[in-house]
Amino acid sequence: MNAYRTAVRVSNLVVAILFGMFVSQLSSAVTPESALTLTGDDEVPPVKTNASGSGSIAVAADKSVTGSVVTTGITATAAHIHTGAKGTNGPVIIPLAKKGDNEWSVPPGTKLTDEQYNSFKAGNLYVNVHSAANPGGEIRAPLKP
């Protein structure tokens, strides 16, 4: 009987560990907080454009940054993550890498500094996509902590 109880305890432990691993993988999925919708209305000053974008950029507790955005209606020349509160423009902190005609992604291994992470937690980071017609940015979205 002791062998049976030991086997049940071990199997329960294995199930608990596997469940924990499953839940941790779900936490890296797209969440409402990391989902982005880029528009010209969020640019400073606002830009009248038919361009738009969507995607997800997430910042983990270890300050690692992952994600990408996909654009439509724009011939993008660059995309970046910037510091800056809503209604202000700020400096580039992470250049995004072009993956295809309309996709831009955070380079692997990207991490925020402590100061940048504090800006993220305060809601003061944004992603924007630039074009030749709008070199300061054509579409933009805030990153939500």
DSSP file (Angstrom, degrees, kcal/mol; ACC not computed):
  #  RESIDUE AA STRUCTURE BP1 BP2  ACC     N-H-->O    O-->H-N    N-H-->O    O-->H-N    TCO  KAPPA ALPHA  PHI   PSI    X-CA   Y-CA   Z-CA
    1    1 A M     >        0   0    0      0, 0.0     4,-2.2     0, 0.0     5,-0.2   0.000 360.0 360.0 360.0 -36.6    0.0    0.0    0.0
    2    2 A N  H  >  +     0   0    0      1,-0.2     4,-2.3     2,-0.2     5,-0.2   0.881 360.0  53.1 -62.4 -37.7    2.9    2.4    0.7
    3    3 A A  H  > S+     0   0    0      2,-0.2     4,-2.2     1,-0.2    -1,-0.2   0.888 108.6  50.6 -64.2 -38.4    4.2    1.9   -2.8
    4    4 A Y  H  > S+     0   0    0      2,-0.2     4,-2.2     1,-0.2    -2,-0.2   0.935 110.9  47.3 -65.1 -46.0    0.8    2.8   -4.2
    5    5 A R  H  X S+     0   0    0     -4,-2.2     4,-2.4     1,-0.2    -2,-0.2   0.887 112.0  50.9 -63.2 -39.4    0.5    6.0   -2.1
    6    6 A T  H  X S+     0   0    0     -4,-2.3     4,-2.5     2,-0.2    -1,-0.2   0.913 109.7  49.9 -63.9 -42.8    4.0    7.0   -3.1
    7    7 A A  H  X S+     0   0    0     -4,-2.2     4,-2.5     2,-0.2    -2,-0.2   0.898 111.2  49.0 -63.8 -40.3    3.2    6.5   -6.8
    8    8 A V  H  X S+     0   0    0     -4,-2.2     4,-2.5     2,-0.2    -2,-0.2   0.916 111.7  49.1 -65.4 -43.3    0.0    8.6   -6.4
    9    9 A R  H  X S+     0   0    0     -4,-2.4     4,-2.2     2,-0.2    -2,-0.2   0.914 112.2  48.1 -63.0 -42.7    2.0   11.4   -4.7
   10   10 A V  H  X S+     0   0    0     -4,-2.5     4,-2.5     2,-0.2    -2,-0.2   0.922 112.1  48.7 -64.2 -44.3    4.6   11.4   -7.4
   11   11 A S  H  X S+     0   0    0     -4,-2.5     4,-2.3     1,-0.2    -2,-0.2   0.892 111.1  50.6 -65.5 -37.1    2.1   11.4  -10.2
   12   12 A N  H  X S+     0   0    0     -4,-2.5     4,-2.3     2,-0.2    -1,-0.2   0.888 110.5  50.0 -63.8 -39.0    0.2   14.3   -8.5
   13   13 A L  H  X S+     0   0    0     -4,-2.2     4,-2.4     2,-0.2    -2,-0.2   0.916 110.1  49.8 -65.3 -43.6    3.5   16.2   -8.2
   14   14 A V  H  X S+     0   0    0     -4,-2.5     4,-2.7     1,-0.2     5,-0.2   0.918 110.8  49.7 -61.6 -43.8    4.3   15.6  -11.9
   15   15 A V  H  X S+     0   0    0     -4,-2.3     4,-2.5     1,-0.2    -1,-0.2   0.913 110.8  50.1 -61.8 -42.7    0.8   16.9  -12.9
   16   16 A A  H  X S+     0   0    0     -4,-2.3     4,-2.2     2,-0.2    -2,-0.2   0.905 111.8  47.7 -63.6 -41.5    1.3   20.0  -10.7
   17   17 A I  H  X S+     0   0    0     -4,-2.4     4,-2.2     2,-0.2    -2,-0.2   0.931 113.0  47.8 -65.4 -45.7    4.7   20.7  -12.3
   18   18 A L  H  X S+     0   0    0     -4,-2.7     4,-2.2     1,-0.2    -2,-0.2   0.890 111.1  51.3 -63.3 -38.9    3.3   20.2  -15.8
   19   19 A F  H  X S+     0   0    0     -4,-2.5     4,-2.6    -5,-0.2    -1,-0.2   0.913 109.1  51.0 -63.4 -42.5    0.4   22.5  -15.0
   20   20 A G  H  X S+     0   0    0     -4,-2.2     4,-2.1     1,-0.2    -2,-0.2   0.894 110.2  49.1 -61.7 -40.4    2.7   25.2  -13.7
   21   21 A M  H  X S+     0   0    0     -4,-2.2     4,-1.7     2,-0.2    -1,-0.2   0.902 111.1  50.4 -65.4 -40.3    4.8   25.0  -16.9
   22   22 A F  H  X S+     0   0    0     -4,-2.2     4,-1.8     1,-0.2    -2,-0.2   0.930 110.8  48.2 -62.5 -47.0    1.6   25.2  -19.0
   23   23 A V  H  X S+     0   0    0     -4,-2.6     4,-1.5     1,-0.2    -1,-0.2   0.883 108.8  53.8 -63.5 -39.2    0.4   28.3  -17.1
   24   24 A S  H  < S+     0   0    0     -4,-2.1     4,-0.5     1,-0.2    -1,-0.2   0.852 107.3  51.5 -66.4 -32.4    3.8   30.0  -17.4
   25   25 A Q  H >< S+     0   0    0     -4,-1.7     3,-1.0     1,-0.2    -1,-0.2   0.866 105.9  55.1 -69.5 -35.9    3.7   29.5  -21.2
   26   26 A L  H >< S+     0   0    0     -4,-1.8     3,-1.7     1,-0.2    -1,-0.2   0.850  98.4  63.2 -63.7 -33.2    0.2   31.1  -21.3
   27   27 A S  T 3< S+     0   0    0     -4,-1.5    -1,-0.2     1,-0.3    -2,-0.2   0.720  98.8  54.9 -67.7 -19.1    1.5   34.2  -19.6
   28   28 A S  T <  S+     0   0    0     -3,-1.0    -1,-0.3    -4,-0.5    -2,-0.2   0.443  90.3 100.4 -91.5   1.5    3.9   34.9  -22.5
   29   29 A A  S <  S-     0   0    0     -3,-1.7     2,-0.3    -4,-0.2     5,-0.1  -0.245  94.3 -70.8 -76.5 171.2    0.9   34.8  -25.0
   30   30 A V        -     0   0    0      4,-0.1    -1,-0.2     3,-0.1    -2,-0.1  -0.479  58.8-173.5 -64.7 126.6   -0.7   38.0  -26.4
   31   31 A T    >>  -     0   0    0     -2,-0.3     4,-1.5    -3,-0.1     3,-0.9  -0.781  40.7-105.3-115.8 162.9   -2.6   39.6  -23.6
   32   32 A P  T 34 S+     0   0    0      0, 0.0     3,-0.1     0, 0.0   112,-0.1   0.854 121.8  57.3 -55.5 -32.0   -4.9   42.6  -23.7
   33   33 A E  T 34 S+     0   0    0      1,-0.2   111,-0.7   112,-0.1    -3,-0.1   0.820 111.5  39.5 -69.3 -30.6   -2.2   44.6  -22.1
   34   34 A S  T <4 S+     0   0    0     -3,-0.9    23,-1.8   109,-0.1    -1,-0.2   0.585  89.4 108.6 -97.3 -10.1    0.4   43.8  -24.8
   35   35 A A  E  <  -A   56   0A   0     -4,-1.5     2,-0.4    21,-0.2    21,-0.3  -0.423  53.5-159.1 -69.2 140.9   -1.9   44.1  -27.8
   36   36 A L  E     -A   55   0A   0     19,-3.1    19,-1.5    -2,-0.1     2,-0.4  -0.937  21.1-172.2-125.1 144.1   -1.3   47.1  -30.0
   37   37 A T  E     -A   54   0A   0     -2,-0.4     2,-0.4    17,-0.2    17,-0.2  -0.944  19.6-155.4-130.5 112.5   -3.3   49.1  -32.5
   38   38 A L  E     +A   53   0A   0     15,-2.3    15,-1.6    -2,-0.4     2,-0.3  -0.735  21.3 163.9 -92.8 132.6   -1.2   51.7  -34.3
   39   39 A T  B >   -E  140   0B   0    101,-1.9   101,-2.2    -2,-0.4     3,-0.6  -0.934  48.5-119.1-140.0 163.0   -3.0   54.7  -35.8
   40   40 A G  G >  S+     0   0    0     11,-0.4     7,-2.4    -2,-0.3     3,-1.3   0.749 107.8  71.1 -71.3 -24.9   -2.1   58.2  -37.1
   41   41 A D  G 3  S+     0   0    0      1,-0.3    -1,-0.2     5,-0.2    98,-0.1   0.775  93.9  55.0 -63.2 -26.6   -4.3   59.7  -34.5
   42   42 A D  G <  S+     0   0    0     -3,-0.6    45,-0.3    98,-0.3    -1,-0.3   0.570  87.3 102.1 -85.6  -8.6   -1.8   58.7  -31.8
   43   43 A E  S <  S-     0   0    0     -3,-1.3    94,-0.1    95,-0.2    97,-0.1  -0.302  83.6 -99.6 -69.8 160.4    1.1   60.5  -33.5
   44   44 A V  S    S+     0   0    0      1,-0.3    -2,-0.1    92,-0.2    -3,-0.0  -0.950 119.9  20.3-124.6 108.9    2.3   63.9  -32.2
   45   45 A P  S    S-     0   0    0      0, 0.0    -1,-0.3     0, 0.0    -3,-0.1   0.666 118.0-106.2 -71.7 164.5    1.0   65.9  -34.0
   46   46 A P        -     0   0    0      0, 0.0     2,-0.5     0, 0.0    -5,-0.2  -0.228  32.1-143.1 -57.5 146.2   -1.7   63.6  -35.3
   47   47 A V        -     0   0    0     -7,-2.4     2,-0.7    91,-0.2    -4,-0.1  -0.950   6.6-136.1-115.5 129.1   -1.3   62.3  -38.9
   48   48 A K        +     0   0    0     -2,-0.5     2,-0.3    -8,-0.1     3,-0.0  -0.774  51.1 139.5 -82.3 115.5   -4.1   61.9  -41.3
   49   49 A T        -     0   0    0     -2,-0.7    -9,-0.2     2,-0.1    -8,-0.1  -0.987  60.4-138.5-154.4 155.2   -3.4   58.5  -42.9
   50   50 A N  S    S+     0   0    0     -2,-0.3    24,-0.1    23,-0.2    -1,-0.1   0.440  74.8 111.1 -91.7  -3.5   -5.0   55.3  -44.1
   51   51 A A        +     0   0    0     22,-0.2   -11,-0.4    87,-0.1     2,-0.3  -0.335  41.7 168.6 -69.9 152.1   -2.1   53.4  -42.6
   52   52 A S  E     - B   0  72A   0     20,-2.2    20,-2.5   -13,-0.1     2,-0.3  -0.958  13.1-164.1-153.3 169.7   -2.6   51.2  -39.6
   53   53 A G  E     -AB  38  71A   0    -15,-1.6   -15,-2.3    -2,-0.3     2,-0.3  -0.989   4.0-173.7-154.8 159.5   -0.9   48.6  -37.7
   54   54 A S  E     +AB  37  70A   0     16,-2.3    16,-3.2    -2,-0.3     2,-0.3  -0.969  26.4 106.3-149.5 163.2   -1.4   45.9  -35.1
   55   55 A G  E     -AB  36  69A   0    -19,-1.5   -19,-3.1    -2,-0.3     2,-0.3  -0.993  53.5 -86.3 161.1-157.6    0.6   43.5  -33.0
   56   56 A S  E     -AB  35  68A   0     12,-2.2    12,-1.8    -2,-0.3     2,-0.4  -0.971  23.9-178.2-151.6 130.4    1.9   42.8  -29.6
   57   57 A I  E     - B   0  67A   0    -23,-1.8     2,-0.3    -2,-0.3    10,-0.2  -0.989  15.6-171.3-130.7 124.3    4.9   43.9  -27.7
   58   58 A A  E     - B   0  66A   0      8,-2.6     8,-2.2    -2,-0.4     2,-0.5  -0.880  15.1-155.7-118.8 146.6    5.4   42.6  -24.2
   59   59 A V  E     - B   0  65A   0     -2,-0.3     6,-0.2     6,-0.2     2,-0.1  -0.987  18.5-150.4-120.6 121.1    7.9   43.5  -21.4
   60   60 A A    >   -     0   0    0      4,-2.6     3,-2.1    -2,-0.5   -32,-0.0  -0.348  31.5-101.0 -86.3 168.6    8.6   40.7  -18.9
   61   61 A A  T 3  S+     0   0    0      1,-0.3    -1,-0.1     2,-0.1    -2,-0.0   0.771 123.7  59.4 -60.9 -26.9    9.5   41.2  -15.2
   62   62 A D  T 3  S-     0   0    0      2,-0.1    -1,-0.3     1,-0.0     3,-0.1   0.340 121.1-110.5 -84.3   9.3   13.2   40.5  -16.1
   63   63 A K    <   +     0   0    0     -3,-2.1    49,-2.8     1,-0.3     2,-0.2   0.524  69.5 146.5  75.9   9.9   12.9   43.6  -18.5
   64   64 A S  B     -I  111   0C   0     47,-0.2    -4,-2.6    -5,-0.0     2,-0.4  -0.539  36.7-147.6 -76.5 145.5   13.2   41.5  -21.6
   65   65 A V  E     +B   59   0A   0     45,-2.6    45,-0.4    -6,-0.2     2,-0.3  -0.946  22.2 167.1-119.2 132.5   11.1   42.8  -24.6
   66   66 A T  E     +B   58   0A   0     -8,-2.2    -8,-2.6    -2,-0.4     2,-0.2  -0.942  23.0  72.8-137.6 159.3    9.5   40.6  -27.2
   67   67 A G  E     -B   57   0A   0     -2,-0.3    39,-2.7    39,-0.3     2,-0.3  -0.701  45.3-125.4 132.9-178.8    7.0   41.1  -30.0
   68   68 A S  E     -BC  56 105A   0    -12,-1.8   -12,-2.2    37,-0.2     2,-0.3  -0.976   7.4-138.0-158.9 165.1    6.2   42.5  -33.4
   69   69 A V  E     -BC  55 104A   0     35,-2.7    35,-2.6    -2,-0.3     2,-0.4  -0.978   8.9-153.2-131.1 147.8    3.9   44.7  -35.4
   70   70 A V  E     -BC  54 103A   0    -16,-3.2   -16,-2.3    -2,-0.3     2,-0.3  -0.973  16.8-158.6-119.8 134.5    2.4   44.3  -38.8
   71   71 A T  E     -B   53   0A   0     31,-2.7     2,-0.3    -2,-0.4   -18,-0.2  -0.769   9.6-168.2-114.9 157.0    1.4   47.3  -40.9
   72   72 A T  E     +B   52   0A   0    -20,-2.5   -20,-2.2    -2,-0.3     3,-0.1  -0.986  69.6  22.1-137.7 149.6   -1.0   48.0  -43.8
   73   73 A G  S    S+     0   0    0     -2,-0.3     2,-0.3   -22,-0.2   -23,-0.2   0.700 102.2  92.6  73.6  20.2   -1.3   51.0  -46.1
   74   74 A I        -     0   0    0    -22,-0.1     2,-1.0   -24,-0.1    -1,-0.2  -0.999  65.8-144.1-145.9 140.8    2.2   52.3  -45.4
   75   75 A T        -     0   0    0     -2,-0.3    57,-0.6    -3,-0.1     2,-0.1  -0.846  39.8-152.8 -99.2  93.1    5.6   51.9  -47.1
   76   76 A A  E     -F  131   0B   0     -2,-1.0    55,-0.3    25,-0.3     3,-0.1  -0.390  26.5-175.2 -75.2 141.7    7.5   52.0  -43.8
   77   77 A T  E    S-     0   0B   0     53,-2.5     2,-0.3     1,-0.4    54,-0.2   0.624  71.7 -10.4-104.4 -22.0   11.1   53.2  -43.6
   78   78 A A  E     -F  130   0B   0     52,-1.0    52,-3.1    19,-0.0    -1,-0.4  -0.972  53.0-155.7-167.9 160.4   11.7   52.4  -39.9
   79   79 A A  E     +F  129   0B   0     17,-0.4    17,-2.8    -2,-0.3     2,-0.3  -0.986  21.7 167.0-146.0 142.9   10.0   51.3  -36.7
   80   80 A H  E     -FG 128  95B   0     48,-2.2    48,-2.2    -2,-0.3     2,-0.5  -0.946  37.0-120.0-147.6 163.0   11.1   51.9  -33.2
   81   81 A I  E     -FG 127  94B   0     13,-2.4    12,-3.2    -2,-0.3    13,-2.0  -0.960  40.9-173.4-103.9 132.7   10.1   51.8  -29.5
   82   82 A H  E     -FG 126  92B   0     44,-3.3    44,-2.1    -2,-0.5     2,-0.4  -0.807  25.7-120.8-120.8 159.4   10.5   55.3  -28.0
   83   83 A T  E     +F  125   0B   0      8,-1.9    42,-0.2    -2,-0.3     2,-0.2  -0.808  58.9 111.7 -92.0 147.2   10.3   56.8  -24.5
   84   84 A G        -     0   0    0     40,-2.8     6,-0.1    -2,-0.4     3,-0.1  -0.421  59.7-110.0 151.8 133.5    7.7   59.5  -24.2
   85   85 A A    >   -     0   0    0      1,-0.2     3,-2.2    -2,-0.2    39,-0.1  -0.288  58.1 -71.1 -72.8 163.2    4.4   60.1  -22.4
   86   86 A K  T 3  S+     0   0    0     37,-0.3    -1,-0.2     1,-0.3     3,-0.1  -0.306 125.4  24.7 -53.8 133.7    1.2   60.3  -24.4
   87   87 A G  T 3  S+     0   0    0    -45,-0.3     2,-0.3     1,-0.3    -1,-0.3   0.453 111.5  85.8  87.6   0.2    1.1   63.6  -26.3
   88   88 A T    <   -     0   0    0     -3,-2.2     2,-0.3   -43,-0.0    -1,-0.3  -0.922  68.4-131.8-130.1 157.5    4.9   63.9  -26.4
   89   89 A N        +     0   0    0     -2,-0.3    -4,-0.2    -3,-0.1    -5,-0.1  -0.820  29.6 178.0-103.6 149.4    7.7   62.6  -28.7
   90   90 A G        -     0   0    0     -2,-0.3    -6,-0.1    -6,-0.1     2,-0.0  -0.862  31.3 -70.8-143.8 177.6   10.8   61.0  -27.3
   91   91 A P        -     0   0    0      0, 0.0    -8,-1.9     0, 0.0     2,-0.2  -0.296  50.5-100.4 -74.1 154.8   14.1   59.4  -28.2
   92   92 A V  E     +G   82   0B   0    -10,-0.2   -10,-0.3     1,-0.2   -12,-0.0  -0.519  40.2 168.8 -68.4 135.1   14.4   55.9  -29.8
   93   93 A I  E    S+     0   0B   0    -12,-3.2   -11,-0.2     1,-0.3    -1,-0.2   0.596  70.4  26.6-117.9 -25.9   15.4   53.2  -27.3
   94   94 A I  E     -G   81   0B   0    -13,-2.0   -13,-2.4    16,-0.0     2,-0.3  -0.899  67.9-150.9-140.9 110.1   14.8   50.1  -29.4
   95   95 A P  E     -G   80   0B   0      0, 0.0     2,-0.3     0, 0.0   -15,-0.3  -0.636  23.9-133.0 -73.1 134.3   15.0   49.9  -33.2
   96   96 A L        -     0   0    0    -17,-2.8   -17,-0.4    -2,-0.3     2,-0.4  -0.643  15.8-122.7 -88.5 148.4   12.7   47.2  -34.6
   97   97 A A  E     -D  105   0A   0      8,-3.3     8,-2.9    -2,-0.3     2,-0.5  -0.735  21.0-120.5 -93.1 136.1   14.0   44.8  -37.2
   98   98 A K  E     +D  104   0A   0     -2,-0.4     6,-0.3     6,-0.2     3,-0.1  -0.640  32.1 174.9 -77.0 123.3   12.3   44.5  -40.5
   99   99 A K        -     0   0    0      4,-2.9     2,-0.3    -2,-0.5     5,-0.2   0.671  63.8 -22.4-101.4 -22.7   11.1   40.9  -41.0
  100  100 A G  S    S-     0   0    0      3,-1.2     3,-0.4     1,-0.0    -1,-0.2  -0.883  92.2 -58.1-166.2-168.8    9.1   41.3  -44.2
  101  101 A D  S    S+     0   0    0     -2,-0.3   -25,-0.3     1,-0.2    -3,-0.0   0.867 133.7  13.3 -57.1 -36.9    7.4   43.9  -46.3
  102  102 A N  S    S+     0   0    0    -27,-0.1   -31,-2.7   -32,-0.0     2,-0.4   0.180 107.9  92.0-128.8  17.6    5.0   44.8  -43.5
  103  103 A E  E     -C   70   0A   0     -3,-0.4    -4,-2.9   -33,-0.2    -3,-1.2  -0.955  41.5-178.2-125.3 137.1    6.4   43.3  -40.3
  104  104 A W  E     -CD  69  98A   0    -35,-2.6   -35,-2.7    -2,-0.4     2,-0.3  -0.991  11.8-171.1-129.2 135.1    8.8   44.7  -37.7
  105  105 A S  E     -CD  68  97A   0     -8,-2.9    -8,-3.3    -2,-0.4   -37,-0.2  -0.915  30.8-104.7-132.1 156.0   10.0   42.8  -34.7
  106  106 A V        -     0   0    0    -39,-2.7   -39,-0.3    -2,-0.3   -10,-0.1  -0.611  50.1-109.1 -71.2 128.7   11.9   43.3  -31.5
  107  107 A P    >   -     0   0    0      0, 0.0     3,-1.4     0, 0.0   -42,-0.2  -0.325  42.0 -94.6 -60.7 142.2   15.4   41.9  -31.9
  108  108 A P  T 3  S+     0   0    0      0, 0.0   -42,-0.1     0, 0.0    -3,-0.0  -0.250 109.1  24.6 -56.8 142.5   16.0   38.7  -29.9
  109  109 A G  T 3  S+     0   0    0      1,-0.3     2,-0.2   -44,-0.1   -43,-0.1   0.531  82.6 156.0  82.1   7.0   17.7   39.3  -26.5
  110  110 A T    <   +     0   0    0     -3,-1.4   -45,-2.6   -45,-0.4     2,-0.3  -0.476  15.4 178.2 -70.8 133.5   16.4   42.9  -26.2
  111  111 A K  B     -I   64   0C   0    -47,-0.3   -47,-0.2    -2,-0.2     2,-0.2  -0.984  24.7-124.5-134.4 147.0   16.2   44.2  -22.6
  112  112 A L        -     0   0    0    -49,-2.8     2,-0.1    -2,-0.3   -18,-0.0  -0.563  25.9-119.8 -82.6 151.7   15.2   47.5  -21.1
  113  113 A T     >  -     0   0    0     -2,-0.2     4,-2.7     1,-0.1     5,-0.2  -0.348  36.2 -99.8 -75.4 171.0   17.5   49.4  -18.7
  114  114 A D  H  > S+     0   0    0      2,-0.2     4,-2.2     1,-0.2     5,-0.2   0.917 126.1  49.1 -59.4 -43.1   16.2   50.1  -15.2
  115  115 A E  H  > S+     0   0    0      2,-0.2     4,-1.9     1,-0.2    -1,-0.2   0.913 112.4  47.1 -64.4 -43.0   15.3   53.7  -16.3
  116  116 A Q  H  > S+     0   0    0      2,-0.2     4,-2.5     1,-0.2    -1,-0.2   0.891 110.4  53.1 -65.2 -39.4   13.5   52.5  -19.4
  117  117 A Y  H  X S+     0   0    0     -4,-2.7     4,-2.7     1,-0.2    -2,-0.2   0.903 107.7  50.9 -63.0 -40.9   11.7   49.8  -17.4
  118  118 A N  H  X S+     0   0    0     -4,-2.2     4,-1.4     2,-0.2    -1,-0.2   0.887 109.4  50.9 -63.4 -38.0   10.5   52.5  -15.0
  119  119 A S  H  <>S+     0   0    0     -4,-1.9     5,-3.2     2,-0.2     4,-0.3   0.912 110.0  50.4 -63.7 -42.1    9.2   54.5  -18.0
  120  120 A F  H ><5S+     0   0    0     -4,-2.5     3,-2.0     1,-0.2     5,-0.2   0.946 108.9  50.5 -59.3 -48.9    7.4   51.4  -19.2
  121  121 A K  H 3<5S+     0   0    0     -4,-2.7    -1,-0.2     1,-0.3    -2,-0.2   0.799 109.4  52.4 -61.6 -27.9    5.8   50.9  -15.8
  122  122 A A  T 3<5S-     0   0    0     -4,-1.4    -1,-0.3    -5,-0.2    -2,-0.2   0.464 120.7-109.7 -85.4  -1.8    4.7   54.5  -15.9
  123  123 A G  T < 5S+     0   0    0     -3,-2.0   -37,-0.3    -4,-0.3    -3,-0.2   0.745  80.5 128.4  81.8  24.0    3.1   54.1  -19.3
  124  124 A N      < +     0   0    0     -5,-3.2   -40,-2.8    -6,-0.1     2,-0.3  -0.142  41.1  89.2-111.8  38.1    5.7   56.2  -21.0
  125  125 A L  E     +F   83   0B   0     18,-0.5    18,-2.6   -42,-0.2     2,-0.3  -0.967  47.9 174.2-125.1 149.2    6.9   54.0  -23.9
  126  126 A Y  E     -FH  82 142B   0    -44,-2.1   -44,-3.3    -2,-0.3     2,-0.4  -0.980  24.0-134.8-147.4 159.6    5.4   53.8  -27.4
  127  127 A V  E     +FH  81 141B   0     14,-2.8    14,-2.2    -2,-0.3     2,-0.3  -0.943  26.9 177.7-112.8 137.5    6.0   52.2  -30.7
  128  128 A N  E     -FH  80 140B   0    -48,-2.2   -48,-2.2    -2,-0.4     2,-0.4  -0.987  21.5-142.0-141.0 158.0    5.8   54.1  -34.0
  129  129 A V  E     -FH  79 139B   0     10,-2.4     9,-3.4    -2,-0.3    10,-1.5  -0.956  19.3-151.4-119.6 130.3    6.4   53.4  -37.6
  130  130 A H  E     -F   78   0B   0    -52,-3.1   -53,-2.5    -2,-0.4   -52,-1.0  -0.635  11.5-174.7-102.5 155.9    8.0   56.0  -39.9
  131  131 A S  E     -F   76   0B   0      3,-1.5     6,-0.2   -55,-0.3   -55,-0.1  -0.902  41.7-105.1-139.3 169.0    7.6   56.6  -43.6
  132  132 A A  S    S+     0   0    0    -57,-0.6    -1,-0.1    -2,-0.3   -56,-0.1   0.885 123.9  49.5 -62.7 -37.9    9.2   58.9  -46.2
  133  133 A A  S    S+     0   0    0      1,-0.3    -1,-0.2     2,-0.1    -3,-0.0   0.803 126.0  27.1 -70.4 -29.1    6.0   61.1  -46.1
  134  134 A N    >   +     0   0    0      1,-0.1     3,-1.8   -87,-0.0    -3,-1.5  -0.666  67.9 170.1-134.1  77.0    6.1   61.2  -42.3
  135  135 A P  T 3  S+     0   0    0      0, 0.0     3,-0.1     0, 0.0    -1,-0.1   0.727  79.3  57.6 -66.2 -21.1    9.7   60.8  -41.1
  136  136 A G  T 3  S-     0   0    0      1,-0.3   -92,-0.2    -6,-0.1     2,-0.1   0.594 131.6 -63.7 -81.1 -10.0    8.8   61.7  -37.6
  137  137 A G    <   -     0   0    0     -3,-1.8    -7,-0.3    -6,-0.2    -1,-0.3  -0.152  37.7-158.6 131.1 134.2    6.3   58.8  -37.5
  138  138 A E  S    S+     0   0    0     -9,-3.4     2,-0.3     1,-0.4   -95,-0.2   0.748  81.8  22.2-106.9 -35.8    3.1   58.0  -39.3
  139  139 A I  E     + H   0 129B   0    -10,-1.5   -10,-2.4   -97,-0.1    -1,-0.4  -0.983  68.8 175.8-135.9 149.1    1.4   55.5  -37.0
  140  140 A R  E     -EH  39 128B   0   -101,-2.2  -101,-1.9    -2,-0.3   -98,-0.3  -0.984  12.6-175.9-151.4 152.8    1.9   55.0  -33.2
  141  141 A A  E     - H   0 127B   0    -14,-2.2   -14,-2.8    -2,-0.3     2,-0.2  -0.973  27.9-118.9-150.6 141.7    0.6   53.1  -30.2
  142  142 A P  E     - H   0 126B   0      0, 0.0     2,-0.5     0, 0.0   -16,-0.3  -0.496  25.9-122.8 -75.3 148.6    1.4   53.3  -26.5
  143  143 A L        -     0   0    0    -18,-2.6   -18,-0.5    -2,-0.2  -109,-0.1  -0.823  27.6-140.6 -88.2 129.7    2.9   50.2  -24.8
  144  144 A K              0   0    0   -111,-0.7   -23,-0.1    -2,-0.5   -87,-0.1  -0.796 360.0 360.0 -97.5 126.2    0.6   49.3  -21.9
  145  145 A P              0   0    0      0, 0.0    -1,-0.1     0, 0.0  -111,-0.1   0.504 360.0 360.0 -71.4 360.0    2.2   48.1  -18.6
